[in-house]
């Protein structure tokens, strides 16, 4: 993914045809015939080094959501109910 691509144009998963090779010597000829030929193998997009740029509004909303999660899970009521396994 080049630097000039935005988050909306991430590459999709691609597929390639690969030969299926039966390696089990203990199957019948009928089963071997049934499981021969090519199959479609997924080729995931290489995004490990991609730079993700999110809109400022989305970043702000996600930070607000994270703060709310931290606030709601750090209250005494949540912690005591969570430890005892009860839900209200």
C-alpha positions, 0 to 999 in steps of 0.5 A: 500500500503506497503512502498516497492511498487512504484507508478507504482503498485498502487492498482486498483479499485475493485468491490463487488457484493451487493444486491439491495434493493428497498426502494420506496413503490410507484413503481409497481410490474413490476418495482420492479421486473425489479430492483431487484438482485445484482449490482457491487459496486466499492470499491476504493483503500485505498491510503490516506496514501500511499507514492508517489515517483516520478522520479527526472526527472518528479519532475523537469519537473513539477516544470518547468511547474509550474514556467511557469504557474506562470510566464505567468499568472502574466504578465500584458497582461494576467491579463488585458485580463483575467479580461475583459473576452477577449482572444487574 
